[in-house]
Amino acid sequence: MEQPDEKHLKSEATCVSVAVYYKACSECGYQLSDTFESGTIDVNNHDLNYHDAKAPTCTESGWKAYETCKREGCNYTSYQGLDALDHDWNDWTSNGDGTHTRTCKNDPSHTETEACSGVDCGQTGACSVCNGEYTAVPAEHEYEPWSYDASEHWRSCIHCKASQKSNHSFEDMHSEATCASPAK
């Protein structure tokens, strides 16, 4: 009869297999090379691989140091993901050239630079974001095409907040014929 005995243990139970014992004589203990399985799997007996931690950055997630089981058929892992930190920006600072920059507190190599804003074309004033003084470029407004509805039309400068708006005017727009153009 096959009776498990620790002194005849070939391999202990693992996360994917039960214990294996050598067959042995129950009277004298003579051990054969033949084996038999007995018991249940040991869900906590893994053959582990170690994985180093990876710190999260502003834009990429990371993980804590963790282990995985090498055994085929076992999906054990102690993996714990860490969310990306996202940027934690300092205040905008004027660069003195009509732009301003901000730097990430988590990683000073992460910066953003933008054009100053809030001053009309050709005017000098304080930026509405960084409060640095600058002169808006270009010197003259450059307008987008007209937009309109049933009663009025409007357009805005593509560089600043300047805009034009008025009601439609349907005055007669005819002229006398000249030697160079017909009457309208």
C-alpha positions as CSV (number, residue, x, y, z in Angstrom):
1,M,0.0,0.0,0.0
2,E,1.3,3.5,-0.9
3,Q,1.6,5.4,2.3
4,P,3.3,8.9,2.3
5,D,6.3,9.0,4.5
6,E,8.5,12.2,4.8
7,K,11.7,10.0,4.8
8,H,10.7,8.8,1.3
9,L,9.7,12.3,-0.1
10,K,11.1,12.9,-3.6
11,S,9.6,16.4,-4.1
12,E,7.4,18.4,-2.0
13,A,4.1,19.8,-3.1
14,T,4.3,23.1,-5.1
15,C,2.0,25.7,-6.5
16,V,1.3,23.4,-9.5
17,S,1.8,19.9,-8.3
18,V,1.2,17.6,-5.3
19,A,4.0,15.9,-3.3
20,V,5.8,12.9,-4.9
21,Y,7.1,10.0,-2.8
22,Y,9.2,7.0,-3.5
23,K,7.5,3.6,-3.0
24,A,9.0,1.8,-0.1
25,C,8.5,-1.4,1.8
26,S,6.2,-0.8,4.8
27,E,8.0,-3.3,6.9
28,C,11.7,-2.7,6.3
29,G,11.7,0.7,4.5
30,Y,13.5,-0.5,1.3
31,Q,13.0,2.3,-1.2
32,L,12.2,1.7,-4.9
33,S,12.8,4.2,-7.7
34,D,9.1,4.1,-8.6
35,T,7.0,7.0,-7.3
36,F,3.5,8.0,-6.4
37,E,1.7,11.3,-5.8
38,S,-0.2,12.2,-2.7
39,G,-1.8,15.2,-1.0
40,T,-2.8,18.5,-2.5
41,I,-0.9,21.3,-4.1
42,D,0.8,23.9,-1.9
43,V,-0.5,27.2,-3.3
44,N,2.2,29.1,-1.4
45,N,5.2,27.1,-2.6
46,H,6.5,29.1,-5.6
47,D,9.7,29.2,-7.5
48,L,10.1,32.9,-7.6
49,N,11.7,35.4,-10.0
50,Y,12.5,38.8,-8.5
51,H,11.7,42.0,-10.5
52,D,13.2,45.4,-9.6
53,A,11.0,48.4,-8.9
54,K,10.5,51.1,-11.5
55,A,9.6,54.5,-10.2
56,P,6.7,56.3,-11.9
57,T,7.4,59.5,-13.8
58,C,5.2,62.4,-14.7
59,T,4.0,60.6,-17.9
60,E,4.7,56.9,-17.3
61,S,3.4,54.5,-14.7
62,G,5.8,52.4,-12.6
63,W,5.7,49.5,-10.1
64,K,7.0,48.3,-6.8
65,A,9.6,45.5,-6.7
66,Y,7.7,42.3,-7.2
67,E,8.0,38.5,-7.7
68,T,6.5,36.1,-10.2
69,C,6.5,32.3,-10.1
70,K,8.6,30.6,-12.8
71,R,6.5,27.5,-12.8
72,E,4.5,26.8,-15.9
73,G,0.8,26.9,-15.1
74,C,1.2,29.2,-12.1
75,N,0.1,32.8,-12.5
76,Y,1.3,34.0,-9.1
77,T,2.6,37.6,-9.0
78,S,3.0,40.2,-6.3
79,Y,3.0,43.0,-8.9
80,Q,1.6,46.4,-7.7
81,G,1.4,49.1,-10.3
82,L,2.0,52.8,-9.5
83,D,0.1,55.5,-11.4
84,A,2.0,58.2,-13.3
85,L,2.7,61.2,-11.2
86,D,1.4,63.8,-13.7
87,H,3.1,67.1,-13.9
88,D,3.2,69.4,-10.9
89,W,4.0,72.8,-12.5
90,N,5.7,75.8,-10.9
91,D,4.3,79.2,-11.8
92,W,4.9,80.7,-15.2
93,T,8.1,82.9,-15.3
94,S,8.7,85.5,-17.9
95,N,11.7,84.9,-20.2
96,G,11.9,88.6,-21.1
97,D,11.4,87.9,-24.8
98,G,7.6,87.8,-25.1
99,T,7.5,84.2,-23.9
100,H,7.1,82.5,-20.5
101,T,8.2,79.1,-19.2
102,R,7.1,76.8,-16.4
103,T,9.1,73.9,-14.9
104,C,7.8,70.6,-13.4
105,K,8.5,70.2,-9.7
106,N,8.7,66.4,-10.1
107,D,11.2,66.6,-13.0
108,P,13.0,69.9,-13.8
109,S,13.8,68.6,-17.3
110,H,10.1,68.9,-18.1
111,T,9.4,72.4,-19.2
112,E,6.7,74.2,-21.2
113,T,7.3,77.5,-23.0
114,E,4.5,79.6,-24.6
115,A,4.0,83.1,-26.0
116,C,2.9,85.8,-23.7
117,S,-0.7,87.0,-24.2
118,G,-3.2,89.6,-23.1
119,V,-1.7,92.6,-24.8
120,D,-3.2,93.9,-28.1
121,C,-1.0,93.9,-31.3
122,G,1.7,96.5,-31.3
123,Q,1.0,97.5,-27.6
124,T,3.3,97.1,-24.6
125,G,1.9,95.7,-21.3
126,A,1.9,93.0,-18.8
127,C,1.3,89.4,-19.9
128,S,-2.0,88.0,-18.4
129,V,-0.3,84.7,-17.5
130,C,3.2,85.6,-16.1
131,N,2.8,89.4,-15.6
132,G,6.1,90.0,-17.5
133,E,6.1,93.1,-19.7
134,Y,6.3,92.6,-23.4
135,T,5.4,94.2,-26.7
136,A,2.9,92.2,-28.7
137,V,3.9,91.2,-32.2
138,P,2.8,91.9,-34.9
139,A,2.5,95.7,-34.8
140,E,-0.8,95.6,-36.8
141,H,-3.9,93.4,-36.3
142,E,-4.3,90.4,-38.6
143,Y,-8.0,89.4,-38.7
144,E,-9.6,86.0,-39.4
145,P,-12.3,85.9,-42.1
146,W,-15.7,87.5,-41.2
147,S,-18.3,85.4,-39.3
148,Y,-21.9,86.5,-39.5
149,D,-25.6,85.8,-38.7
150,A,-28.8,87.4,-39.9
151,S,-28.2,90.8,-38.2
152,E,-24.5,91.4,-37.8
153,H,-20.9,90.3,-38.7
154,W,-17.7,90.1,-36.7
155,R,-14.1,89.0,-36.8
156,S,-11.2,88.7,-34.3
157,C,-7.5,89.3,-34.5
158,I,-5.6,86.0,-34.8
159,H,-2.9,87.4,-32.5
160,C,-4.7,89.2,-29.7
161,K,-8.2,89.8,-28.3
162,A,-9.0,92.7,-30.6
163,S,-12.2,92.2,-32.6
164,Q,-14.5,94.1,-34.9
165,K,-18.3,93.8,-34.9
166,S,-21.1,95.7,-36.6
167,N,-24.6,95.4,-38.0
168,H,-25.1,94.6,-41.6
169,S,-25.3,97.6,-44.0
170,F,-27.3,97.2,-47.1
171,E,-26.9,100.6,-48.6
172,D,-27.0,100.9,-52.4
173,M,-23.6,100.2,-53.6
174,H,-23.8,101.4,-57.2
175,S,-21.5,103.6,-59.1
176,E,-21.5,105.5,-62.4
177,A,-19.9,103.8,-65.3
178,T,-16.5,105.0,-66.2
179,C,-14.2,104.4,-69.2
180,A,-12.5,101.6,-67.1
181,S,-15.6,99.8,-65.5
182,P,-19.3,99.4,-66.1
183,A,-21.9,100.8,-63.7
184,K,-22.9,98.7,-60.7
